[in-house]
Amino acid sequence: MNQKKSNPLSDIISKAHEQKWCVTPYCTTCGSREYRNALQELSGPLGGGLANALADIDLQEISLLPNWQDALLVAIMDLPISQQVEGVLEAWLPKISDNIALADLILYKIVRYMRKDNATRNNWIERCIDIAINSRNFSLIESLLLVLRRDAWNHRKLIAIAKEYSYSSAQMDRVLRNSCKLSLMKSV
């Protein structure tokens, strides 16, 4: 029988849930101290242990754990070297089409803050655009518009889907107007 190997980060996230550790990014009460101490222990002096665990994590399995989104964000933010973040995102890129919630989260919380000329950022955005067009996922489309802003105009299919949603969604209409500078005339 082929037994799946355990991932040390998955184990830490599970333990954080069992022990009721805070995993909130930027927690002003405790700073997610217990969780971050466990991450630091896994990480080692240069972050390699944490980077490897993040890159190898089973994205489907991790998304079943409670508080997985906050836990992953804290782990990524705790990587000491920016190239490690890029390495993790590149490792995840072929796997994200099966996990739209993760793609959306990482796009909006991590990728959008990367430099516009960063290859990893651009690869991630292109992959998310493909996923958004194929899935028509409202949240991912909204995140892409917020990340791309006026550059969203270069992606006609994405804009067309967003326009369709905007007719029945004030939220999407607002994103198109404010981020993409598109004003739709709605009939009354």
PyRosetta script that sets phi, psi and omega in degrees:
from pyrosetta import init, pose_from_sequence

init()
pose = pose_from_sequence("MNQKKSNPLSDIISKAHEQKWCVTPYCTTCGSREYRNALQELSGPLGGGLANALADIDLQEISLLPNWQDALLVAIMDLPISQQVEGVLEAWLPKISDNIALADLILYKIVRYMRKDNATRNNWIERCIDIAINSRNFSLIESLLLVLRRDAWNHRKLIAIAKEYSYSSAQMDRVLRNSCKLSLMKSV")
pose.set_psi(1, 132.5)
pose.set_omega(1, -177.4)
pose.set_phi(2, -87.1)
pose.set_psi(2, 107.3)
pose.set_omega(2, -177.4)
pose.set_phi(3, -94.0)
pose.set_psi(3, 135.2)
pose.set_omega(3, -179.0)
pose.set_phi(4, -73.7)
pose.set_psi(4, 135.0)
pose.set_omega(4, 179.0)
pose.set_phi(5, -76.3)
pose.set_psi(5, 149.4)
pose.set_omega(5, -178.6)
pose.set_phi(6, -80.1)
pose.set_psi(6, 146.1)
pose.set_omega(6, 175.4)
pose.set_phi(7, -103.3)
pose.set_psi(7, 128.3)
pose.set_omega(7, -176.9)
pose.set_phi(8, -61.7)
pose.set_psi(8, -31.6)
pose.set_omega(8, 178.0)
pose.set_phi(9, -71.2)
pose.set_psi(9, -41.3)
pose.set_omega(9, 175.4)
pose.set_phi(10, -58.6)
pose.set_psi(10, -40.6)
pose.set_omega(10, 178.7)
pose.set_phi(11, -62.8)
pose.set_psi(11, -41.1)
pose.set_omega(11, 179.6)
pose.set_phi(12, -66.5)
pose.set_psi(12, -42.3)
pose.set_omega(12, 179.9)
pose.set_phi(13, -64.7)
pose.set_psi(13, -39.8)
pose.set_omega(13, 176.2)
pose.set_phi(14, -63.4)
pose.set_psi(14, -43.8)
pose.set_omega(14, 179.5)
pose.set_phi(15, -64.0)
pose.set_psi(15, -39.2)
pose.set_omega(15, 178.5)
pose.set_phi(16, -59.4)
pose.set_psi(16, -40.0)
pose.set_omega(16, 178.4)
pose.set_phi(17, -67.9)
pose.set_psi(17, -46.8)
pose.set_omega(17, -179.3)
pose.set_phi(18, -61.7)
pose.set_psi(18, -40.6)
pose.set_omega(18, -177.1)
pose.set_phi(19, -87.8)
pose.set_psi(19, -1.3)
pose.set_omega(19, -179.2)
pose.set_phi(20, 60.2)
pose.set_psi(20, 41.0)
pose.set_omega(20, 175.9)
pose.set_phi(21, -76.6)
pose.set_psi(21, 145.0)
pose.set_omega(21, 174.4)
pose.set_phi(22, -72.1)
pose.set_psi(22, 133.4)
pose.set_omega(22, 175.2)
pose.set_phi(23, -124.4)
pose.set_psi(23, 19.7)
pose.set_omega(23, -177.3)
pose.set_phi(24, -73.6)
pose.set_psi(24, 124.0)
pose.set_omega(24, 176.1)
pose.set_phi(25, -60.9)
pose.set_psi(25, 139.3)
pose.set_omega(25, 177.3)
pose.set_phi(26, 59.1)
pose.set_psi(26, 30.5)
pose.set_omega(26, 179.6)
pose.set_phi(27, -60.5)
pose.set_psi(27, 124.5)
pose.set_omega(27, -178.5)
pose.set_phi(28, -88.1)
pose.set_psi(28, -6.8)
pose.set_omega(28, 178.3)
pose.set_phi(29, -88.6)
pose.set_psi(29, -54.4)
pose.set_omega(29, -174.9)
pose.set_phi(30, -121.1)
pose.set_psi(30, -9.9)
pose.set_omega(30, -178.0)
pose.set_phi(31, 65.3)
pose.set_psi(31, 20.2)
pose.set_omega(31, -176.8)
pose.set_phi(32, 52.1)
pose.set_psi(32, 38.6)
pose.set_omega(32, -171.5)
pose.set_phi(33, -52.5)
pose.set_psi(33, -52.6)
pose.set_omega(33, -176.6)
pose.set_phi(34, -63.0)
pose.set_psi(34, -44.8)
pose.set_omega(34, 179.7)
pose.set_phi(35, -63.5)
pose.set_psi(35, -46.8)
pose.set_omega(35, -178.5)
pose.set_phi(36, -67.6)
pose.set_psi(36, -31.5)
pose.set_omega(36, 174.4)
pose.set_phi(37, -64.3)
pose.set_psi(37, -41.3)
pose.set_omega(37, 177.6)
pose.set_phi(38, -65.1)
pose.set_psi(38, -39.1)
pose.set_omega(38, 176.8)
pose.set_phi(39, -64.1)
pose.set_psi(39, -40.5)
pose.set_omega(39, 179.9)
pose.set_phi(40, -63.8)
pose.set_psi(40, -39.5)
pose.set_omega(40, 178.1)
pose.set_phi(41, -63.1)
pose.set_psi(41, -43.4)
pose.set_omega(41, 177.1)
pose.set_phi(42, -66.5)
pose.set_psi(42, -39.8)
pose.set_omega(42, -173.6)
pose.set_phi(43, -60.8)
pose.set_psi(43, -45.9)
pose.set_omega(43, -172.6)
pose.set_phi(44, 80.2)
pose.set_psi(44, -179.6)
pose.set_omega(44, -172.7)
pose.set_phi(45, -64.4)
pose.set_psi(45, -30.6)
pose.set_omega(45, -177.2)
pose.set_phi(46, -113.7)
pose.set_psi(46, 7.2)
pose.set_omega(46, 175.2)
pose.set_phi(47, 85.1)
pose.set_psi(47, 1.9)
pose.set_omega(47, -175.7)
pose.set_phi(48, -61.5)
pose.set_psi(48, -41.0)
pose.set_omega(48, -179.4)
pose.set_phi(49, -62.7)
pose.set_psi(49, -42.4)
pose.set_omega(49, 179.1)
pose.set_phi(50, -70.0)
pose.set_psi(50, -43.0)
pose.set_omega(50, 179.3)
pose.set_phi(51, -60.5)
pose.set_psi(51, -43.6)
pose.set_omega(51, 179.1)
pose.set_phi(52, -64.9)
pose.set_psi(52, -42.4)
pose.set_omega(52, 179.7)
pose.set_phi(53, -64.6)
pose.set_psi(53, -40.8)
pose.set_omega(53, 177.5)
pose.set_phi(54, -63.1)
pose.set_psi(54, -46.4)
pose.set_omega(54, -177.7)
pose.set_phi(55, -62.8)
pose.set_psi(55, -34.0)
pose.set_omega(55, -176.1)
pose.set_phi(56, -92.5)
pose.set_psi(56, -3.3)
pose.set_omega(56, -174.6)
pose.set_phi(57, -65.3)
pose.set_psi(57, 144.9)
pose.set_omega(57, 176.7)
pose.set_phi(58, -81.4)
pose.set_psi(58, 108.4)
pose.set_omega(58, -173.5)
pose.set_phi(59, -65.3)
pose.set_psi(59, -32.7)
pose.set_omega(59, 177.7)
pose.set_phi(60, -69.9)
pose.set_psi(60, -45.1)
pose.set_omega(60, -178.4)
pose.set_phi(61, -65.2)
pose.set_psi(61, -43.6)
pose.set_omega(61, -177.2)
pose.set_phi(62, -64.8)
pose.set_psi(62, -33.2)
pose.set_omega(62, -177.6)
pose.set_phi(63, -72.6)
pose.set_psi(63, -6.3)
pose.set_omega(63, 175.6)
pose.set_phi(64, -89.1)
pose.set_psi(64, -13.0)
pose.set_omega(64, -178.5)
pose.set_phi(65, -81.2)
pose.set_psi(65, 146.8)
pose.set_omega(65, 176.7)
pose.set_phi(66, -64.1)
pose.set_psi(66, 144.6)
pose.set_omega(66, 176.8)
pose.set_phi(67, 59.7)
pose.set_psi(67, 24.4)
pose.set_omega(67, -176.4)
pose.set_phi(68, -61.4)
pose.set_psi(68, -34.8)
pose.set_omega(68, -176.9)
pose.set_phi(69, -64.9)
pose.set_psi(69, -50.8)
pose.set_omega(69, 178.4)
pose.set_phi(70, -63.5)
pose.set_psi(70, -41.5)
pose.set_omega(70, -178.6)
pose.set_phi(71, -61.6)
pose.set_psi(71, -43.2)
pose.set_omega(71, 178.3)
pose.set_phi(72, -66.4)
pose.set_psi(72, -41.0)
pose.set_omega(72, 179.3)
pose.set_phi(73, -60.9)
pose.set_psi(73, -45.5)
pose.set_omega(73, 179.1)
pose.set_phi(74, -61.7)
pose.set_psi(74, -43.3)
pose.set_omega(74, -179.7)
pose.set_phi(75, -61.9)
pose.set_psi(75, -44.8)
pose.set_omega(75, 179.3)
pose.set_phi(76, -64.6)
pose.set_psi(76, -43.6)
pose.set_omega(76, -179.2)
pose.set_phi(77, -66.3)
pose.set_psi(77, -23.0)
pose.set_omega(77, -180.0)
pose.set_phi(78, -84.2)
pose.set_psi(78, -4.7)
pose.set_omega(78, 175.9)
pose.set_phi(79, -66.6)
pose.set_psi(79, 127.9)
pose.set_omega(79, -173.3)
pose.set_phi(80, -77.8)
pose.set_psi(80, -17.7)
pose.set_omega(80, -175.1)
pose.set_phi(81, -123.0)
pose.set_psi(81, 128.5)
pose.set_omega(81, -175.7)
pose.set_phi(82, -60.4)
pose.set_psi(82, -30.8)
pose.set_omega(82, 178.0)
pose.set_phi(83, -65.3)
pose.set_psi(83, -25.7)
pose.set_omega(83, 176.5)
pose.set_phi(84, -67.9)
pose.set_psi(84, -39.8)
pose.set_omega(84, 177.1)
pose.set_phi(85, -60.8)
pose.set_psi(85, -46.7)
pose.set_omega(85, 179.5)
pose.set_phi(86, -61.1)
pose.set_psi(86, -40.8)
pose.set_omega(86, 178.8)
pose.set_phi(87, -62.4)
pose.set_psi(87, -41.9)
pose.set_omega(87, 178.2)
pose.set_phi(88, -64.0)
pose.set_psi(88, -46.9)
pose.set_omega(88, -179.0)
pose.set_phi(89, -63.3)
pose.set_psi(89, -38.1)
pose.set_omega(89, 177.4)
pose.set_phi(90, -66.2)
pose.set_psi(90, -37.6)
pose.set_omega(90, 178.0)
pose.set_phi(91, -66.0)
pose.set_psi(91, -33.7)
pose.set_omega(91, -179.0)
pose.set_phi(92, -80.1)
pose.set_psi(92, -24.9)
pose.set_omega(92, -171.5)
pose.set_phi(93, -50.7)
pose.set_psi(93, -45.8)
pose.set_omega(93, 179.9)
pose.set_phi(94, -69.7)
pose.set_psi(94, -13.2)
pose.set_omega(94, -174.0)
pose.set_phi(95, -102.5)
pose.set_psi(95, -8.2)
pose.set_omega(95, -169.4)
pose.set_phi(96, -76.3)
pose.set_psi(96, -17.3)
pose.set_omega(96, -178.8)
pose.set_phi(97, -65.2)
pose.set_psi(97, -21.7)
pose.set_omega(97, 177.6)
pose.set_phi(98, -86.2)
pose.set_psi(98, -5.3)
pose.set_omega(98, -177.5)
pose.set_phi(99, -140.6)
pose.set_psi(99, 80.7)
pose.set_omega(99, -176.3)
pose.set_phi(100, -64.1)
pose.set_psi(100, -36.2)
pose.set_omega(100, 179.7)
pose.set_phi(101, -61.9)
pose.set_psi(101, -40.4)
pose.set_omega(101, 178.2)
pose.set_phi(102, -68.6)
pose.set_psi(102, -43.9)
pose.set_omega(102, 178.7)
pose.set_phi(103, -57.0)
pose.set_psi(103, -45.3)
pose.set_omega(103, -179.8)
pose.set_phi(104, -63.5)
pose.set_psi(104, -47.4)
pose.set_omega(104, -179.5)
pose.set_phi(105, -58.1)
pose.set_psi(105, -52.0)
pose.set_omega(105, -176.0)
pose.set_phi(106, -67.7)
pose.set_psi(106, -38.2)
pose.set_omega(106, 176.2)
pose.set_phi(107, -57.4)
pose.set_psi(107, -50.5)
pose.set_omega(107, -172.9)
pose.set_phi(108, -77.0)
pose.set_psi(108, -35.9)
pose.set_omega(108, -174.2)
pose.set_phi(109, -94.8)
pose.set_psi(109, -22.4)
pose.set_omega(109, -176.4)
pose.set_phi(110, -121.3)
pose.set_psi(110, -57.5)
pose.set_omega(110, -172.3)
pose.set_phi(111, -60.8)
pose.set_psi(111, -39.5)
pose.set_omega(111, -175.7)
pose.set_phi(112, -62.1)
pose.set_psi(112, -21.1)
pose.set_omega(112, -178.8)
pose.set_phi(113, -93.8)
pose.set_psi(113, -0.2)
pose.set_omega(113, 177.2)
pose.set_phi(114, -80.1)
pose.set_psi(114, 156.8)
pose.set_omega(114, 179.7)
pose.set_phi(115, -60.7)
pose.set_psi(115, 144.5)
pose.set_omega(115, -177.4)
pose.set_phi(116, -62.5)
pose.set_psi(116, -25.3)
pose.set_omega(116, -179.5)
pose.set_phi(117, -92.2)
pose.set_psi(117, 7.9)
pose.set_omega(117, -179.2)
pose.set_phi(118, -76.5)
pose.set_psi(118, 125.5)
pose.set_omega(118, -177.0)
pose.set_phi(119, -62.4)
pose.set_psi(119, -40.4)
pose.set_omega(119, 179.3)
pose.set_phi(120, -62.7)
pose.set_psi(120, -44.2)
pose.set_omega(120, 177.8)
pose.set_phi(121, -57.1)
pose.set_psi(121, -48.9)
pose.set_omega(121, -176.3)
pose.set_phi(122, -67.9)
pose.set_psi(122, -37.6)
pose.set_omega(122, 175.8)
pose.set_phi(123, -63.0)
pose.set_psi(123, -42.9)
pose.set_omega(123, -179.5)
pose.set_phi(124, -63.3)
pose.set_psi(124, -45.5)
pose.set_omega(124, -180.0)
pose.set_phi(125, -62.2)
pose.set_psi(125, -45.5)
pose.set_omega(125, -180.0)
pose.set_phi(126, -60.2)
pose.set_psi(126, -42.9)
pose.set_omega(126, 179.1)
pose.set_phi(127, -64.6)
pose.set_psi(127, -42.2)
pose.set_omega(127, 179.3)
pose.set_phi(128, -65.1)
pose.set_psi(128, -35.1)
pose.set_omega(128, 177.1)
pose.set_phi(129, -62.7)
pose.set_psi(129, -46.2)
pose.set_omega(129, 177.9)
pose.set_phi(130, -58.5)
pose.set_psi(130, -45.8)
pose.set_omega(130, -179.7)
pose.set_phi(131, -63.1)
pose.set_psi(131, -44.2)
pose.set_omega(131, -178.3)
pose.set_phi(132, -63.1)
pose.set_psi(132, -41.8)
pose.set_omega(132, -179.7)
pose.set_phi(133, -66.4)
pose.set_psi(133, -43.1)
pose.set_omega(133, -178.8)
pose.set_phi(134, -72.2)
pose.set_psi(134, -36.2)
pose.set_omega(134, -176.7)
pose.set_phi(135, -92.9)
pose.set_psi(135, -22.9)
pose.set_omega(135, -174.4)
pose.set_phi(136, 57.5)
pose.set_psi(136, 33.4)
pose.set_omega(136, -178.3)
pose.set_phi(137, -71.7)
pose.set_psi(137, 118.5)
pose.set_omega(137, -175.1)
pose.set_phi(138, -55.5)
pose.set_psi(138, -51.2)
pose.set_omega(138, -175.4)
pose.set_phi(139, -63.7)
pose.set_psi(139, -42.2)
pose.set_omega(139, 179.3)
pose.set_phi(140, -66.2)
pose.set_psi(140, -39.7)
pose.set_omega(140, 176.8)
pose.set_phi(141, -62.1)
pose.set_psi(141, -45.3)
pose.set_omega(141, 178.8)
pose.set_phi(142, -60.4)
pose.set_psi(142, -45.7)
pose.set_omega(142, 179.6)
pose.set_phi(143, -61.4)
pose.set_psi(143, -42.0)
pose.set_omega(143, 178.6)
pose.set_phi(144, -61.5)
pose.set_psi(144, -41.8)
pose.set_omega(144, 178.6)
pose.set_phi(145, -63.5)
pose.set_psi(145, -39.5)
pose.set_omega(145, 179.3)
pose.set_phi(146, -69.2)
pose.set_psi(146, -33.3)
pose.set_omega(146, 179.2)
pose.set_phi(147, -77.8)
pose.set_psi(147, -45.7)
pose.set_omega(147, -175.5)
pose.set_phi(148, -77.6)
pose.set_psi(148, -30.9)
pose.set_omega(148, -175.4)
pose.set_phi(149, 53.3)
pose.set_psi(149, -125.7)
pose.set_omega(149, -176.8)
pose.set_phi(150, -66.6)
pose.set_psi(150, -23.3)
pose.set_omega(150, 177.4)
pose.set_phi(151, -65.4)
pose.set_psi(151, -14.2)
pose.set_omega(151, 177.7)
pose.set_phi(152, -61.8)
pose.set_psi(152, -25.2)
pose.set_omega(152, 179.0)
pose.set_phi(153, -60.3)
pose.set_psi(153, -21.4)
pose.set_omega(153, 178.5)
pose.set_phi(154, -75.1)
pose.set_psi(154, -4.6)
pose.set_omega(154, -176.2)
pose.set_phi(155, -124.3)
pose.set_psi(155, 83.2)
pose.set_omega(155, -172.3)
pose.set_phi(156, -59.3)
pose.set_psi(156, -41.2)
pose.set_omega(156, -179.0)
pose.set_phi(157, -64.4)
pose.set_psi(157, -40.1)
pose.set_omega(157, 178.4)
pose.set_phi(158, -62.2)
pose.set_psi(158, -47.0)
pose.set_omega(158, 179.0)
pose.set_phi(159, -62.9)
pose.set_psi(159, -39.8)
pose.set_omega(159, -179.7)
pose.set_phi(160, -61.8)
pose.set_psi(160, -42.8)
pose.set_omega(160, 178.8)
pose.set_phi(161, -66.7)
pose.set_psi(161, -42.6)
pose.set_omega(161, 178.8)
pose.set_phi(162, -61.1)
pose.set_psi(162, -40.1)
pose.set_omega(162, 177.3)
pose.set_phi(163, -61.3)
pose.set_psi(163, -43.2)
pose.set_omega(163, 178.1)
pose.set_phi(164, -57.1)
pose.set_psi(164, -46.9)
pose.set_omega(164, 179.5)
pose.set_phi(165, -65.0)
pose.set_psi(165, -33.4)
pose.set_omega(165, -175.1)
pose.set_phi(166, -66.0)
pose.set_psi(166, -22.9)
pose.set_omega(166, 179.9)
pose.set_phi(167, -67.4)
pose.set_psi(167, -27.6)
pose.set_omega(167, 179.5)
pose.set_phi(168, -116.1)
pose.set_psi(168, -0.6)
pose.set_omega(168, -177.8)
pose.set_phi(169, -128.4)
pose.set_psi(169, 113.3)
pose.set_omega(169, 177.1)
pose.set_phi(170, -63.1)
pose.set_psi(170, -32.3)
pose.set_omega(170, 179.7)
pose.set_phi(171, -62.9)
pose.set_psi(171, -49.1)
pose.set_omega(171, 180.0)
pose.set_phi(172, -67.0)
pose.set_psi(172, -37.4)
pose.set_omega(172, 176.8)
pose.set_phi(173, -58.8)
pose.set_psi(173, -44.2)
pose.set_omega(173, 179.7)
pose.set_phi(174, -63.2)
pose.set_psi(174, -42.5)
pose.set_omega(174, 179.5)
pose.set_phi(175, -63.6)
pose.set_psi(175, -44.2)
pose.set_omega(175, 178.4)
pose.set_phi(176, -62.0)
pose.set_psi(176, -42.3)
pose.set_omega(176, -179.6)
pose.set_phi(177, -68.8)
pose.set_psi(177, -47.7)
pose.set_omega(177, -172.7)
pose.set_phi(178, -80.5)
pose.set_psi(178, -41.9)
pose.set_omega(178, -176.3)
pose.set_phi(179, -88.6)
pose.set_psi(179, -40.1)
pose.set_omega(179, -174.4)
pose.set_phi(180, -103.1)
pose.set_psi(180, -3.8)
pose.set_omega(180, -179.5)
pose.set_phi(181, 57.5)
pose.set_psi(181, 40.8)
pose.set_omega(181, 177.7)
pose.set_phi(182, -110.3)
pose.set_psi(182, 125.5)
pose.set_omega(182, 177.4)
pose.set_phi(183, -111.9)
pose.set_psi(183, 121.8)
pose.set_omega(183, 179.2)
pose.set_phi(184, -101.0)
pose.set_psi(184, 134.7)
pose.set_omega(184, 176.3)
pose.set_phi(185, -87.0)
pose.set_psi(185, 111.9)
pose.set_omega(185, 178.9)
pose.set_phi(186, -93.7)
pose.set_psi(186, 136.5)
pose.set_omega(186, 177.1)
pose.set_phi(187, -78.6)
pose.set_psi(187, 141.2)
pose.set_omega(187, -178.9)
pose.set_phi(188, -93.7)
pose.dump_pdb("model.pdb")
